[in-house]
Amino acid sequence: MAQSFVPHQPGGSPSATDPRRLPAASEATRLLCAGTYLDDGFRDAVIDQLYVHEERFAAPSLGHDASRVLAHALRARRIELAWAAGILALWIVAIPLTKGMVALLITPFLLLGVARWVRGRSATAPVYRIVVAFLLRWYGRLMALQSALLLFYLAFGDDESDGEFLGDLFESTGFLDLAVGLAAQGMWDVGALEVWITIAVPFLVAWAVATQRGQFARALTQELSRERFPDQRSDPAELAEGARFRRLRDRIRVEQHARLIMYDADVPFCGAGSPHEPWSLSVELRPRKNLDGKAPEPLDNSAILRRVVPLLEALRVPSPHGSPQLQAAVRDRLRELEIDEVVFLPVDGLPARTAAPYTPEGFEAHRSRAIEEGGETRRHFLRIRVGGWGEEIVTTVFVRVHTQGGMLMLEVAPHVLRPVKRLYRDADRIAHRYRHNHHFGKAVWALGQTPRSAGQAVVTLWRALGQLWRVLTAGHAGALPEGPWVSVRELGSEDEASLFQEMDVSRYLKSVQDRVANGVTIALREAGYETAEFEQKIVHVAEGGTFIENTKGNVTVGHHNTVTSKTFTTSTTGGDRG
C-alpha cells in the first residue's frame, strides 16, 4: 500500500496552541452564528440543509464549524417561535376581548404588511412594485392614524357629540364608514373596557417585539462575543436537548473536516467557494538526451506530488529578517498554510449515510487506489488551504497529477471563499447600538415594527410547521444518501471582497501555483525527462500571469502579459485572454 506523501502537520501550528484558530472558534464561525439571529432566510436554509435533509452529507467546512452554526440556528428559531406564538396569540385573544374592535388596527397593519411584501427585499425592485407598495403603505398609514384618533376619542370623548365628530372626521374614508357609523349610533356594543384593551394591544405587541430584539441582542453581545465564543463548552446552543440534533451534530463533525469527501456530481467542490480560474495542461514525457544511454526512471503520480509538497511547506517559513526576533514576528497567513490529501468519492451506491468509510483505514484504502488509477468518479487531490482575515477569506487550491500513455496531466482548481455577508459582520455594532440606545429610541423602534408583527409571526410559524411537516412525512431519515447541495459558508458569503482581501487572494494563489509548477519541473528533471515543453507551457512573468497552452493556441491569465513561442511573440495589454 502506497504511503502518504504529506507528512503530519507541524505540532507548532497555531491551531494546536491558540483555541481561536480552531474552526469552531474562528471569526467566520462566530459571524455565521450571529447571522442566524439576524437573517431568517439564512437560518431557515441552514436548518433545511443540515437538519431537515438528514440524508445529505455535510459539505467540507473550510475554516468554520457547520455544526455550531446549526446549533445557533435551531436556538434562534426556538426563541423566535416562542415570541411569534405569543404575539399571534395576543392578537387572536384581543378579538373577543374587544368585541371585534381590534379589527380597526388589524386592517391597516395588514395593508402595511402587504405593502412590504409587494416591495420585496431587492434593492432594485421593478417600478410597478415600488409604486404599488408606496400607495398601499401610505393608505395603510392613513387608516392607522384614523383608527388611533377614533380609539382615543372613544376613550376620552363625550358620548353626546360622538356622532357629529366622527361623521366629520371620517367623512372621506371609505373602509371605516361602516365601523364609524356603528360606533356613532351606539349599535356597536362596546364599552370603555373594550376600547382601552384595543388601545393597549399594540403597546403590548411592541413590548414583545422589543423584548425579543433585546434577547437576540444579548445573545450577540454575550455568548457570541469575541471573548466568550472560543469557550464552546459554555455555549448554551451546544447544550440543547434533542436526539435528532445530537445525532446530526455528531455526523456533521465527522464529515465536515474529513479527508474523504462524499460529493454530488453536479457540485463536486461544494463548500470550497467559487472557482478562481481553474486550469489544466498536458505534456509529452520525453527522455533527456544527456542520460548517457540510461533509461529515465518510472514516474508515477506519487513521485511527482512528493516533490511538490516540500516546496509548498517551505512557504510557511519566513524569509531571513536579520534577527530571530524579527523573523518570529512575521504574521503572514502563509505561515499557517495547510496541506493534506483528499479523496472525492461519489455517494452513489451507499446504502446509508452512516456507511461512508470515514475510518483511517477506509480513507487510506481509497487514497492508495485513487492516487494512481486516474478514475473519473473517485479522484485524489492535493489540497492546499490558506485561511486569512479570521477565516473570512479562504483560498483553497486542489492539485491533481496523472500520467497516462507517456503523457503527464496536471490539473489545478483554485477556489475562494469570500467574506461573510456585511449584515453578519455588523452584528456586534447592531447589538451594541440597540442595547445602548435610550428607552425612547427602543420604544419608537418597537412601535414601528408592530404593524408587521402579526404577519411576521404567521410567516415564522408557517415556515417552522413546514419544516416540521417535512421532517415527519418526507422520509428523509430513511432515504438513500445524497451529496451536499449547498454549504453553510457559501450561503452566508458575499459575492465580492475588499481590495486588500483580493490582493491577498492573488498573492496566495500565485505563491501556491508557482511552487506546484516548480515541483513538477523538479520531478521531471530528476526522473530524467525533458522539462523545456513544460516550462514553456507555464511561464510566470513579473506580473504573476500564468500561460497555459491549449489545443487552439495560448491562454493567458492576468493582465499586460507577453506570450512567447518558438515561432512568434505576441504582446497583450488588455483583457484576460489572448
C-alpha positions as CSV (number, residue, x, y, z in Angstrom):
1,M,0.0,0.0,0.0
2,A,1.4,3.4,-1.0
3,Q,2.4,5.7,1.8
4,S,1.1,9.2,2.1
5,F,3.5,11.8,0.8
6,V,2.0,14.5,3.1
7,P,3.7,14.4,6.5
8,H,1.9,15.2,9.7
9,Q,1.2,18.9,10.1
10,P,3.7,20.6,12.4
11,G,2.9,20.5,16.1
12,G,3.6,24.1,16.4
13,S,0.7,25.2,14.2
14,P,-1.4,28.0,15.7
15,S,-4.5,25.7,15.9
16,A,-2.6,23.5,18.3
17,T,-1.9,26.3,20.8
18,D,-4.4,29.0,20.1
19,P,-8.1,27.9,20.6
20,R,-9.2,30.8,18.4
21,R,-7.6,29.1,15.4
22,L,-9.9,26.1,15.8
23,P,-12.7,26.0,13.2
24,A,-15.4,26.0,15.9
25,A,-13.9,29.2,17.4
26,S,-13.0,31.1,14.2
27,E,-14.3,34.5,13.4
28,A,-16.1,33.2,10.4
29,T,-18.0,30.7,12.6
30,R,-18.9,33.4,15.1
31,L,-20.3,35.7,12.4
32,L,-22.2,32.9,10.7
33,C,-23.8,32.0,14.1
34,A,-24.7,35.7,14.5
35,G,-26.3,35.6,11.1
36,T,-28.8,33.0,12.3
37,Y,-30.2,35.6,14.6
38,L,-30.3,38.5,12.1
39,D,-31.3,36.7,8.9
40,D,-34.3,34.4,9.0
41,G,-33.8,33.3,5.4
42,F,-30.2,32.2,6.2
43,R,-31.4,30.5,9.3
44,D,-34.1,28.5,7.5
45,A,-31.7,27.5,4.8
46,V,-29.2,26.2,7.4
47,I,-31.9,24.2,9.2
48,D,-33.3,22.8,5.9
49,Q,-29.9,21.6,4.6
50,L,-28.4,20.3,7.8
51,Y,-31.4,19.3,9.9
52,V,-34.4,18.5,7.7
53,H,-32.5,16.7,4.9
54,E,-30.9,14.1,7.2
55,E,-29.8,12.1,4.2
56,R,-27.4,14.7,2.8
57,F,-23.8,14.7,3.7
58,A,-22.3,17.9,5.2
59,A,-20.2,19.9,2.8
60,P,-16.5,20.3,3.8
61,S,-16.2,23.1,6.3
62,L,-13.1,25.1,5.5
63,G,-12.2,27.3,8.4
64,H,-15.6,27.1,10.2
65,D,-17.8,24.6,12.1
66,A,-21.2,24.0,10.5
67,S,-22.5,22.0,13.4
68,R,-22.1,25.0,15.7
69,V,-23.9,27.2,13.2
70,L,-26.7,24.7,13.1
71,A,-26.9,24.7,16.9
72,H,-27.4,28.5,16.9
73,A,-29.9,28.4,14.0
74,L,-32.1,26.0,16.0
75,R,-31.8,28.1,19.1
76,A,-32.6,31.3,17.3
77,R,-35.6,29.5,15.7
78,R,-36.9,28.3,19.1
79,I,-36.7,31.8,20.5
80,E,-38.4,33.4,17.5
81,L,-41.1,30.7,17.5
82,A,-41.9,31.3,21.2
83,W,-42.3,35.0,20.6
84,A,-44.2,34.6,17.3
85,A,-46.7,32.3,19.0
86,G,-47.1,34.8,21.9
87,I,-47.6,37.8,19.5
88,L,-50.1,35.9,17.4
89,A,-52.0,34.7,20.5
90,L,-52.2,38.2,21.7
91,W,-53.9,39.4,18.5
92,I,-56.2,36.4,18.5
93,V,-57.3,36.8,22.1
94,A,-57.8,40.5,21.6
95,I,-60.6,39.9,19.1
96,P,-63.2,38.5,21.6
97,L,-62.0,40.7,24.4
98,T,-62.6,43.9,22.4
99,K,-65.7,42.5,20.7
100,G,-64.0,42.9,17.3
101,M,-62.9,46.5,17.7
102,V,-59.3,45.4,17.3
103,A,-60.1,45.0,13.6
104,L,-59.6,48.8,13.4
105,L,-55.9,48.1,13.9
106,I,-55.6,44.7,12.2
107,T,-56.8,46.1,8.8
108,P,-54.3,49.0,8.4
109,F,-51.5,46.8,9.8
110,L,-52.4,44.1,7.2
111,L,-52.1,46.7,4.5
112,L,-48.7,47.8,5.7
113,G,-47.6,44.2,5.7
114,V,-48.8,43.6,2.2
115,A,-47.0,46.8,1.1
116,R,-43.8,45.4,2.5
117,W,-44.4,42.1,0.7
118,V,-45.1,43.8,-2.6
119,R,-42.0,45.9,-2.4
120,G,-39.8,42.9,-1.6
121,R,-36.2,43.0,-0.2
122,S,-34.4,43.6,-3.5
123,A,-32.6,47.0,-3.8
124,T,-33.6,47.1,-7.5
125,A,-37.3,46.3,-7.4
126,P,-39.4,47.0,-10.5
127,V,-41.0,50.4,-10.7
128,Y,-44.5,49.0,-10.6
129,R,-43.8,47.2,-7.3
130,I,-42.4,50.4,-5.8
131,V,-45.4,52.4,-6.9
132,V,-48.0,49.9,-5.6
133,A,-46.1,49.4,-2.3
134,F,-45.9,53.2,-1.9
135,L,-49.7,53.6,-2.4
136,L,-50.5,50.7,0.0
137,R,-48.1,51.9,2.6
138,W,-49.5,55.4,2.8
139,Y,-53.1,54.3,2.6
140,G,-52.4,51.9,5.5
141,R,-50.7,54.7,7.5
142,L,-53.7,57.0,6.9
143,M,-56.1,54.2,8.1
144,A,-53.9,53.6,11.1
145,L,-54.0,57.3,12.0
146,Q,-57.7,57.4,11.7
147,S,-58.2,54.3,13.8
148,A,-56.0,55.7,16.5
149,L,-57.9,59.0,16.5
150,L,-61.2,57.0,16.7
151,L,-60.0,54.9,19.6
152,F,-58.7,57.8,21.6
153,Y,-61.8,59.9,21.0
154,L,-64.0,56.9,22.2
155,A,-61.8,56.7,25.3
156,F,-61.8,60.4,26.2
157,G,-64.6,61.9,24.2
158,D,-68.2,63.0,25.1
159,D,-70.8,60.4,24.1
160,E,-73.4,63.0,23.1
161,S,-71.1,64.6,20.5
162,D,-69.5,61.3,19.2
163,G,-71.8,61.0,16.2
164,E,-71.2,64.6,14.9
165,F,-67.5,64.5,15.5
166,L,-66.9,61.1,13.9
167,G,-69.1,61.9,10.9
168,D,-67.0,65.0,10.2
169,L,-63.7,63.2,10.9
170,F,-64.2,60.1,8.7
171,E,-66.4,61.7,6.1
172,S,-63.9,60.9,3.3
173,T,-62.9,57.4,4.5
174,G,-64.3,54.5,2.5
175,F,-63.3,51.5,4.5
176,L,-64.2,52.8,8.0
177,D,-67.6,54.2,7.1
178,L,-69.5,51.2,8.5
179,A,-67.4,50.9,11.7
180,V,-67.7,54.7,12.3
181,G,-71.4,54.6,11.7
182,L,-72.0,51.7,14.1
183,A,-69.9,53.4,16.8
184,A,-71.6,56.8,16.4
185,Q,-75.1,55.3,16.5
186,G,-74.3,53.1,19.5
187,M,-75.1,49.9,17.6
188,W,-71.5,48.7,18.2
189,D,-72.0,47.4,21.8
190,V,-68.6,48.2,23.2
191,G,-67.7,49.8,26.5
192,A,-64.7,51.7,27.9
193,L,-63.0,48.4,28.8
194,E,-63.0,47.1,25.2
195,V,-61.7,50.5,24.0
196,W,-58.8,50.5,26.4
197,I,-57.9,46.9,25.6
198,T,-57.8,47.8,22.0
199,I,-55.5,50.7,22.7
200,A,-53.3,48.5,24.9
201,V,-52.8,45.7,22.3
202,P,-50.3,47.5,20.0
203,F,-48.3,48.6,23.1
204,L,-48.2,45.0,24.4
205,V,-47.1,43.8,21.0
206,A,-44.4,46.4,20.9
207,W,-43.2,45.3,24.3
208,A,-43.0,41.7,23.0
209,V,-41.1,42.8,19.8
210,A,-38.7,44.9,21.9
211,T,-38.1,42.0,24.4
212,Q,-37.4,39.6,21.5
213,R,-35.0,42.0,20.0
214,G,-33.3,42.5,23.3
215,Q,-32.9,38.8,23.8
216,F,-31.2,38.5,20.4
217,A,-29.0,41.4,21.2
218,R,-27.9,39.8,24.5
219,A,-27.1,36.6,22.6
220,L,-24.9,38.6,20.2
221,T,-23.1,40.5,22.9
222,Q,-22.7,37.7,25.4
223,E,-22.3,34.1,24.2
224,L,-21.3,35.3,20.7
225,S,-18.9,37.9,21.9
226,R,-15.3,37.6,20.8
227,E,-14.3,36.9,24.4
228,R,-16.8,34.1,25.2
229,F,-17.2,32.5,21.9
230,P,-14.0,30.4,21.9
231,D,-15.3,28.5,25.0
232,Q,-17.5,26.1,23.2
233,R,-18.4,24.1,26.3
234,S,-20.2,27.0,27.8
235,D,-22.2,27.8,24.7
236,P,-26.0,27.4,25.6
237,A,-26.8,26.5,22.0
238,E,-24.5,23.4,22.2
239,L,-26.3,22.3,25.3
240,A,-29.7,21.9,23.6
241,E,-31.6,18.7,24.1
242,G,-32.9,16.6,21.3
243,A,-31.8,13.2,20.0
244,R,-32.1,14.3,16.3
245,F,-29.9,17.3,16.9
246,R,-27.2,15.4,18.8
247,R,-27.1,12.7,16.2
248,L,-26.8,15.1,13.3
249,R,-24.3,17.3,15.2
250,D,-22.0,14.2,15.7
251,R,-22.3,13.3,12.0
252,I,-21.5,16.8,10.8
253,R,-18.4,17.0,13.0
254,V,-17.1,13.7,11.4
255,E,-18.0,14.7,7.8
256,Q,-17.1,18.4,7.6
257,H,-13.4,18.0,8.3
258,A,-12.8,14.5,6.9
259,R,-10.3,14.0,4.2
260,L,-12.7,11.7,2.4
261,I,-15.2,13.9,0.7
262,M,-18.6,12.5,-0.3
263,Y,-19.8,14.6,-3.2
264,D,-22.7,15.2,-5.6
265,A,-21.7,15.0,-9.3
266,D,-23.3,18.4,-10.0
267,V,-21.4,20.3,-7.3
268,P,-18.2,18.3,-6.6
269,F,-16.4,21.2,-4.9
270,C,-19.3,22.3,-2.8
271,G,-18.0,24.1,0.3
272,A,-14.8,25.4,-1.3
273,G,-16.3,28.6,-2.7
274,S,-16.3,29.9,-6.2
275,P,-13.8,28.7,-8.8
276,H,-11.0,31.1,-9.4
277,E,-9.6,30.5,-12.9
278,P,-9.1,26.7,-12.8
279,W,-6.7,25.3,-15.4
280,S,-5.0,22.1,-16.7
281,L,-2.3,21.1,-19.1
282,S,-0.7,18.0,-20.6
283,V,2.9,17.4,-21.8
284,E,4.7,14.6,-23.5
285,L,7.2,12.6,-21.3
286,R,10.3,12.7,-23.4
287,P,13.7,11.3,-22.0
288,R,16.5,13.8,-21.8
289,K,19.2,13.4,-24.4
290,N,22.2,13.6,-22.0
291,L,21.4,10.5,-19.9
292,D,24.4,8.5,-21.3
293,G,22.2,5.7,-22.6
294,K,20.3,5.3,-19.3
295,A,16.5,5.0,-19.3
296,P,14.6,7.5,-17.4
297,E,13.2,6.5,-14.0
298,P,9.5,5.4,-13.8
299,L,7.4,8.5,-12.9
300,D,4.1,7.9,-11.1
301,N,1.7,10.4,-9.6
302,S,3.0,9.9,-6.0
303,A,6.6,10.7,-7.1
304,I,5.5,14.0,-8.6
305,L,3.5,15.2,-5.7
306,R,6.2,14.1,-3.3
307,R,8.4,16.7,-4.9
308,V,5.7,19.4,-4.7
309,V,4.9,19.1,-1.0
310,P,8.3,20.2,0.4
311,L,8.2,23.3,-1.8
312,L,4.7,24.2,-0.5
313,E,5.7,23.5,3.1
314,A,8.6,26.0,2.6
315,L,6.0,28.8,2.2
316,R,5.4,28.5,5.9
317,V,9.0,29.6,6.7
318,P,9.5,33.4,6.9
319,S,12.4,34.8,4.8
320,P,15.5,35.9,6.8
321,H,14.9,39.2,8.6
322,G,18.3,39.8,10.2
323,S,17.3,38.5,13.6
324,P,15.3,35.6,15.1
325,Q,13.0,38.1,16.8
326,L,12.1,39.9,13.6
327,Q,11.6,36.6,11.8
328,A,9.3,35.2,14.6
329,A,7.2,38.4,14.4
330,V,6.1,37.7,10.8
331,R,2.4,37.2,10.8
332,D,1.9,36.3,7.1
333,R,-1.0,33.9,6.8
334,L,1.2,31.6,4.6
335,R,2.8,30.5,7.9
336,E,-0.5,28.8,8.6
337,L,-0.8,27.1,5.2
338,E,-2.4,23.7,5.4
339,I,-1.6,20.8,3.1
340,D,-3.4,17.5,3.0
341,E,-4.6,14.8,0.7
342,V,-8.3,14.4,0.0
343,V,-10.2,11.8,-2.0
344,F,-13.5,12.7,-3.7
345,L,-15.9,9.7,-3.6
346,P,-19.4,9.8,-5.1
347,V,-22.3,8.9,-2.8
348,D,-23.9,6.6,-5.4
349,G,-24.1,3.1,-4.2
350,L,-24.0,3.8,-0.5
351,P,-26.9,2.2,1.4
352,A,-26.9,4.9,4.1
353,R,-25.1,8.0,5.2
354,T,-23.5,6.1,8.1
355,A,-21.9,3.7,5.6
356,A,-19.3,6.2,4.4
357,P,-15.8,4.9,5.1
358,Y,-14.6,7.7,7.3
359,T,-12.2,5.5,9.3
360,P,-8.5,6.0,8.8
361,E,-8.2,2.5,7.3
362,G,-11.1,3.3,4.9
363,F,-9.5,6.5,3.8
364,E,-6.1,5.0,3.3
365,A,-7.5,2.2,1.2
366,H,-9.3,4.7,-1.1
367,R,-6.3,7.1,-1.2
368,S,-3.8,4.4,-2.2
369,R,-6.0,3.3,-5.1
370,A,-7.2,6.7,-6.2
371,I,-3.8,8.3,-6.5
372,E,-2.7,6.2,-9.4
373,E,-5.9,5.0,-11.0
374,G,-6.9,8.4,-12.6
375,G,-10.5,7.5,-12.3
376,E,-13.5,9.7,-13.3
377,T,-15.6,9.5,-10.1
378,R,-13.0,8.6,-7.4
379,R,-10.4,11.3,-7.6
380,H,-7.4,12.1,-5.5
381,F,-6.3,15.7,-4.9
382,L,-3.6,17.5,-3.0
383,R,-5.5,20.3,-1.1
384,I,-3.6,23.5,-0.2
385,R,-5.5,25.9,2.0
386,V,-4.8,29.4,3.4
387,G,-7.3,31.0,5.8
388,G,-7.0,34.7,6.2
389,W,-8.9,37.5,7.9
390,G,-10.2,35.3,10.7
391,E,-11.1,32.6,8.1
392,E,-13.3,35.1,6.3
393,I,-11.1,34.7,3.2
394,V,-10.3,31.1,2.5
395,T,-8.1,30.3,-0.5
396,T,-8.0,26.6,-1.5
397,V,-6.1,25.0,-4.4
398,F,-6.8,21.5,-5.5
399,V,-4.0,19.8,-7.4
400,R,-4.2,16.5,-9.3
401,V,-1.5,14.9,-11.3
402,H,-1.9,11.9,-13.6
403,T,0.4,10.0,-16.0
404,Q,-1.1,8.0,-18.8
405,G,0.3,6.8,-22.2
406,G,3.5,8.7,-21.9
407,M,1.7,11.9,-21.1
408,L,1.7,14.0,-17.9
409,M,-1.6,15.7,-17.0
410,L,-1.7,18.5,-14.4
411,E,-5.0,19.8,-13.0
412,V,-5.2,22.9,-10.7
413,A,-8.6,24.0,-9.4
414,P,-8.3,27.1,-7.2
415,H,-11.4,28.1,-5.2
416,V,-12.1,31.1,-3.0
417,L,-14.5,31.6,-0.1
418,R,-15.2,35.4,0.2
419,P,-16.2,37.2,3.4
420,V,-19.4,36.6,5.2
421,K,-22.3,39.0,4.5
422,R,-22.0,42.5,5.7
423,L,-25.1,42.2,7.9
424,Y,-23.4,39.4,9.9
425,R,-20.1,41.4,10.1
426,D,-22.1,44.3,11.6
427,A,-23.8,42.1,14.2
428,D,-21.7,43.5,17.1
429,R,-22.5,47.1,16.1
430,I,-26.2,46.4,15.6
431,A,-26.4,44.7,19.0
432,H,-24.3,47.3,20.8
433,R,-26.3,50.2,19.3
434,Y,-29.6,48.6,20.3
435,R,-28.6,47.7,23.9
436,H,-27.1,51.2,24.5
437,N,-30.0,53.1,22.9
438,H,-32.2,55.0,25.3
439,H,-35.7,53.8,26.2
440,F,-37.5,56.3,23.9
441,G,-35.5,55.1,20.9
442,K,-36.2,51.5,21.7
443,A,-39.9,52.3,22.1
444,V,-40.1,54.1,18.8
445,W,-38.4,51.3,17.0
446,A,-40.7,48.6,18.6
447,L,-43.8,50.6,17.7
448,G,-42.6,50.9,14.1
449,Q,-42.2,47.1,14.0
450,T,-45.7,46.5,15.5
451,P,-47.7,46.7,12.2
452,R,-45.8,43.8,10.6
453,S,-45.6,41.7,13.8
454,A,-48.7,39.7,13.2
455,G,-47.8,38.9,9.6
456,Q,-44.2,38.1,10.5
457,A,-45.4,35.8,13.3
458,V,-47.7,33.9,10.8
459,V,-44.8,33.5,8.4
460,T,-42.4,32.3,11.1
461,L,-44.9,29.7,12.4
462,W,-45.8,28.6,8.8
463,R,-42.1,28.1,7.9
464,A,-41.4,26.1,11.1
465,L,-44.5,24.0,10.6
466,G,-43.5,23.3,7.0
467,Q,-40.1,22.1,8.1
468,L,-41.6,20.0,10.9
469,W,-44.0,18.5,8.4
470,R,-41.2,17.6,6.1
471,V,-39.2,16.0,8.9
472,L,-42.3,13.9,9.9
473,T,-43.6,12.9,6.5
474,A,-40.9,13.3,3.8
475,G,-38.9,10.2,4.8
476,H,-35.5,11.9,4.8
477,A,-34.2,9.8,7.6
478,G,-34.5,6.6,5.7
479,A,-33.8,7.9,2.2
480,L,-30.7,7.0,0.2
481,P,-27.8,9.3,0.9
482,E,-27.1,12.4,-1.2
483,G,-24.1,14.6,-1.6
484,P,-24.2,18.2,-0.2
485,W,-26.1,20.6,-2.4
486,V,-25.1,23.8,-0.6
487,S,-22.6,24.9,2.0
488,V,-23.4,26.9,5.1
489,R,-20.4,29.0,4.5
490,E,-21.4,29.7,0.9
491,L,-24.9,30.6,1.9
492,G,-23.6,33.3,4.2
493,S,-20.9,34.7,1.9
494,E,-20.7,37.9,-0.1
495,D,-20.0,37.8,-3.9
496,E,-17.1,40.3,-3.6
497,A,-14.3,41.1,-1.3
498,S,-12.4,44.2,-0.5
499,L,-9.3,45.3,-2.5
500,F,-7.0,44.3,0.3
501,Q,-8.6,40.8,0.5
502,E,-8.5,40.3,-3.2
503,M,-4.8,41.3,-3.2
504,D,-4.2,38.6,-0.5
505,V,-6.0,36.0,-2.5
506,S,-4.0,36.8,-5.6
507,R,-0.8,36.5,-3.6
508,Y,-1.7,33.2,-2.1
509,L,-2.7,31.7,-5.4
510,K,0.4,32.9,-7.2
511,S,2.7,31.6,-4.5
512,V,1.0,28.2,-4.4
513,Q,0.7,27.7,-8.1
514,D,4.3,28.8,-8.6
515,R,5.5,26.2,-6.1
516,V,3.3,23.5,-7.7
517,A,4.8,24.2,-11.2
518,N,8.4,24.2,-9.8
519,G,7.8,20.9,-8.0
520,V,6.5,19.2,-11.2
521,T,9.5,20.6,-13.1
522,I,12.0,19.2,-10.5
523,A,10.2,15.8,-10.5
524,L,10.5,15.6,-14.3
525,R,14.2,16.7,-14.3
526,E,15.2,14.3,-11.5
527,A,13.4,11.4,-13.2
528,G,15.4,12.1,-16.5
529,Y,12.7,13.7,-18.6
530,E,12.8,16.9,-20.7
531,T,11.3,19.9,-19.0
532,A,11.5,22.5,-21.8
533,E,8.0,21.9,-23.0
534,F,6.5,22.0,-19.5
535,E,8.4,25.2,-18.7
536,Q,7.3,26.8,-22.0
537,K,3.6,26.0,-21.3
538,I,3.8,27.5,-17.8
539,V,5.5,30.9,-17.8
540,H,5.4,33.1,-14.7
541,V,6.2,36.7,-15.6
542,A,6.8,39.7,-13.4
543,E,3.1,40.5,-13.2
544,G,2.4,36.9,-12.0
545,G,0.5,35.9,-15.1
546,T,0.2,32.2,-15.9
547,F,0.2,31.0,-19.5
548,I,-1.3,27.6,-20.3
549,E,-1.3,26.3,-23.8
550,N,-4.3,24.5,-25.1
551,T,-5.2,22.9,-28.4
552,K,-6.2,26.3,-30.0
553,G,-3.3,28.4,-29.0
554,N,-2.3,30.1,-25.8
555,V,-4.5,31.1,-22.9
556,T,-3.2,33.9,-20.7
557,V,-4.4,34.5,-17.1
558,G,-3.8,38.1,-15.9
559,H,-3.2,41.5,-17.5
560,H,-0.4,43.0,-19.5
561,N,1.2,39.7,-20.3
562,T,3.6,38.5,-23.1
563,V,3.2,35.1,-24.8
564,T,6.3,33.6,-26.3
565,S,6.5,30.5,-28.5
566,K,9.2,29.1,-30.8
567,T,7.9,30.9,-33.9
568,F,6.4,34.2,-32.8
569,T,5.9,36.6,-30.0
570,T,2.7,38.3,-29.1
571,S,2.0,41.0,-26.5
572,T,-1.3,41.5,-24.8
573,T,-2.1,44.7,-23.0
574,G,-5.8,44.4,-22.4
575,G,-8.2,41.6,-21.4
576,D,-7.7,38.4,-19.5
577,R,-7.4,36.1,-22.6
578,G,-5.2,36.4,-25.7
